[in-house]
Structures are given as structure tokens and as C-alpha cells.
Amino acid sequence: MSVEPAPFPPGLLSAFVARANPMSTLALGASGVIATVGGAPRLRRRLLEMGLVPGVSVTLVRRAPLGDPLEFTVRGYHLSLRAAEAAVIGLLA
């Protein structure tokens, strides 16, 4: 069973994109909703294929002692990303 993210109403997303914070700055245990996915085309495609699409909720579970990598919960699974990869994803907290 596939769970589709709730789409943003037209115009609403663009109003919030300017307020989006990088996913790498999320506080431990905090959650947010993905607003944008940027980066180089290959990285962006890989992130989208992993389920990091606008409208999906993510939670920061763990941060490595030196700050990299970061572990997130996305759609019921745990995903680890480098801080630089997480920085290209804009979140609404």
C-alpha cells in the first residue's frame, strides 16, 4: 500500500517556500514538512526516488557526534543523509 503525500493547494506552497529552512538545521526530535528539493540534478533525482518529495513529513532521529551523517524518519523508515545532502531540502517546521 502506497501512501501519497497530501498536495499543497495552488499558490500556498510558493508562499511558504521563502520561509523553508534547510533540513540539515532541524533540531533533534523535531519534525517538518518538505517544501522543496533542490541540488544538482542527479542528487535531486536520487532524493526524490527515496521518497523525499514535497508534502512528506520528516523527523530528525539522530545526529552523529561530529554532525554528519543525520538520521531521519521518512514514511516509516530510517534514512541517513550527509549534512550537505540534507541542506538542499527545504522544510517547513
ZADO-1210 file (C-alpha; in nm, 4 decimals, padded with zeros to 6 digits):
<atoms>
<atom x="00.0000" y="00.0000" z="00.0000" code="MET" pos="1"/>
<atom x="00.1472" y="00.3302" z="-00.1091" code="SER" pos="2"/>
<atom x="00.0939" y="00.6458" z="00.0937" code="VAL" pos="3"/>
<atom x="00.0809" y="00.9584" z="-00.1180" code="GLU" pos="4"/>
<atom x="00.1701" y="01.2957" z="00.0366" code="PRO" pos="5"/>
<atom x="-00.1063" y="01.5496" z="00.0689" code="ALA" pos="6"/>
<atom x="-00.0676" y="01.8041" z="-00.2139" code="PRO" pos="7"/>
<atom x="-00.0355" y="02.1688" z="-00.1277" code="PHE" pos="8"/>
<atom x="-00.3139" y="02.3914" z="-00.2604" code="PRO" pos="9"/>
<atom x="-00.2013" y="02.6032" z="-00.5608" code="PRO" pos="10"/>
<atom x="-00.0280" y="02.9208" z="-00.4520" code="GLY" pos="11"/>
<atom x="00.0073" y="02.8118" z="-00.0900" code="LEU" pos="12"/>
<atom x="00.3363" y="02.6323" z="-00.1457" code="LEU" pos="13"/>
<atom x="00.5011" y="02.9339" z="-00.3085" code="SER" pos="14"/>
<atom x="00.4034" y="03.1458" z="-00.0082" code="ALA" pos="15"/>
<atom x="00.5844" y="02.9078" z="00.2272" code="PHE" pos="16"/>
<atom x="00.8897" y="02.8238" z="00.0139" code="VAL" pos="17"/>
<atom x="01.0508" y="03.1535" z="00.1081" code="ALA" pos="18"/>
<atom x="01.0235" y="03.0509" z="00.4755" code="ARG" pos="19"/>
<atom x="01.1648" y="02.6997" z="00.4235" code="ALA" pos="20"/>
<atom x="01.4680" y="02.6087" z="00.6350" code="ASN" pos="21"/>
<atom x="01.7349" y="02.3577" z="00.5306" code="PRO" pos="22"/>
<atom x="01.6609" y="02.0055" z="00.6556" code="MET" pos="23"/>
<atom x="02.0160" y="01.9913" z="00.7963" code="SER" pos="24"/>
<atom x="01.9254" y="02.2569" z="01.0576" code="THR" pos="25"/>
<atom x="01.6359" y="02.0598" z="01.2067" code="LEU" pos="26"/>
<atom x="01.6642" y="02.0173" z="01.5849" code="ALA" pos="27"/>
<atom x="01.6965" y="01.6697" z="01.7335" code="LEU" pos="28"/>
<atom x="01.3494" y="01.5147" z="01.7691" code="GLY" pos="29"/>
<atom x="01.1844" y="01.7935" z="01.5679" code="ALA" pos="30"/>
<atom x="00.9650" y="01.7352" z="01.2632" code="SER" pos="31"/>
<atom x="00.8956" y="01.9284" z="00.9480" code="GLY" pos="32"/>
<atom x="00.7233" y="01.9003" z="00.6123" code="VAL" pos="33"/>
<atom x="00.9282" y="01.9028" z="00.2923" code="ILE" pos="34"/>
<atom x="00.8601" y="02.2129" z="00.0833" code="ALA" pos="35"/>
<atom x="01.1390" y="02.1984" z="-00.1757" code="THR" pos="36"/>
<atom x="01.4017" y="01.9554" z="-00.3018" code="VAL" pos="37"/>
<atom x="01.6960" y="02.1186" z="-00.4776" code="GLY" pos="38"/>
<atom x="02.0535" y="02.0338" z="-00.5577" code="GLY" pos="39"/>
<atom x="02.2295" y="01.9006" z="-00.8631" code="ALA" pos="40"/>
<atom x="02.0029" y="01.7045" z="-01.0999" code="PRO" pos="41"/>
<atom x="02.1480" y="01.3628" z="-01.0071" code="ARG" pos="42"/>
<atom x="02.1240" y="01.4324" z="-00.6325" code="LEU" pos="43"/>
<atom x="01.7727" y="01.5763" z="-00.6643" code="ARG" pos="44"/>
<atom x="01.6528" y="01.2722" z="-00.8570" code="ARG" pos="45"/>
<atom x="01.8036" y="01.0350" z="-00.6009" code="ARG" pos="46"/>
<atom x="01.6389" y="01.2201" z="-00.3111" code="LEU" pos="47"/>
<atom x="01.3011" y="01.2174" z="-00.4862" code="LEU" pos="48"/>
<atom x="01.3353" y="00.8439" z="-00.5583" code="GLU" pos="49"/>
<atom x="01.3949" y="00.7834" z="-00.1865" code="MET" pos="50"/>
<atom x="01.0580" y="00.9416" z="-00.1096" code="GLY" pos="51"/>
<atom x="01.1735" y="01.2900" z="-00.0133" code="LEU" pos="52"/>
<atom x="00.9015" y="01.4750" z="-00.2031" code="VAL" pos="53"/>
<atom x="00.7145" y="01.7945" z="-00.1123" code="PRO" pos="54"/>
<atom x="00.4399" y="01.7363" z="00.1437" code="GLY" pos="55"/>
<atom x="00.6111" y="01.4465" z="00.3243" code="VAL" pos="56"/>
<atom x="00.6783" y="01.4731" z="00.6980" code="SER" pos="57"/>
<atom x="01.0312" y="01.4045" z="00.8291" code="VAL" pos="58"/>
<atom x="01.1729" y="01.3792" z="01.1829" code="THR" pos="59"/>
<atom x="01.5370" y="01.4083" z="01.2879" code="LEU" pos="60"/>
<atom x="01.6103" y="01.0985" z="01.4967" code="VAL" pos="61"/>
<atom x="01.9852" y="01.1114" z="01.5457" code="ARG" pos="62"/>
<atom x="02.2882" y="01.3240" z="01.4669" code="ARG" pos="63"/>
<atom x="02.6382" y="01.1732" z="01.4577" code="ALA" pos="64"/>
<atom x="02.8881" y="01.3075" z="01.7152" code="PRO" pos="65"/>
<atom x="03.0645" y="01.5220" z="01.4552" code="LEU" pos="66"/>
<atom x="02.7345" y="01.6335" z="01.2990" code="GLY" pos="67"/>
<atom x="02.7477" y="01.4167" z="00.9879" code="ASP" pos="68"/>
<atom x="02.5540" y="01.1998" z="00.8921" code="PRO" pos="69"/>
<atom x="02.1991" y="01.2730" z="01.0082" code="LEU" pos="70"/>
<atom x="01.9318" y="01.0074" z="01.0586" code="GLU" pos="71"/>
<atom x="01.5715" y="01.0914" z="00.9692" code="PHE" pos="72"/>
<atom x="01.2425" y="00.9055" z="00.9839" code="THR" pos="73"/>
<atom x="01.0625" y="00.9371" z="00.6491" code="VAL" pos="74"/>
<atom x="00.7438" y="00.7476" z="00.5601" code="ARG" pos="75"/>
<atom x="00.8052" y="00.4928" z="00.8343" code="GLY" pos="76"/>
<atom x="01.1673" y="00.4094" z="00.7544" code="TYR" pos="77"/>
<atom x="01.5016" y="00.5441" z="00.8761" code="HIS" pos="78"/>
<atom x="01.7165" y="00.7330" z="00.6273" code="LEU" pos="79"/>
<atom x="02.0693" y="00.8621" z="00.6824" code="SER" pos="80"/>
<atom x="02.1933" y="01.1579" z="00.4794" code="LEU" pos="81"/>
<atom x="02.5041" y="01.3677" z="00.4793" code="ARG" pos="82"/>
<atom x="02.4509" y="01.7192" z="00.6120" code="ALA" pos="83"/>
<atom x="02.5323" y="01.8637" z="00.2676" code="ALA" pos="84"/>
<atom x="02.2619" y="01.6457" z="00.1076" code="GLU" pos="85"/>
<atom x="02.0071" y="01.7407" z="00.3738" code="ALA" pos="86"/>
<atom x="02.0891" y="02.1096" z="00.3229" code="ALA" pos="87"/>
<atom x="01.9359" y="02.1134" z="-00.0277" code="VAL" pos="88"/>
<atom x="01.5943" y="02.0098" z="00.1095" code="ILE" pos="89"/>
<atom x="01.3736" y="02.2937" z="00.2336" code="GLY" pos="90"/>
<atom x="01.1480" y="02.2199" z="00.5323" code="LEU" pos="91"/>
<atom x="00.8555" y="02.3940" z="00.6903" code="LEU" pos="92"/>
<atom x="00.8855" y="02.3283" z="01.0640" code="ALA" pos="93"/>
</atoms>
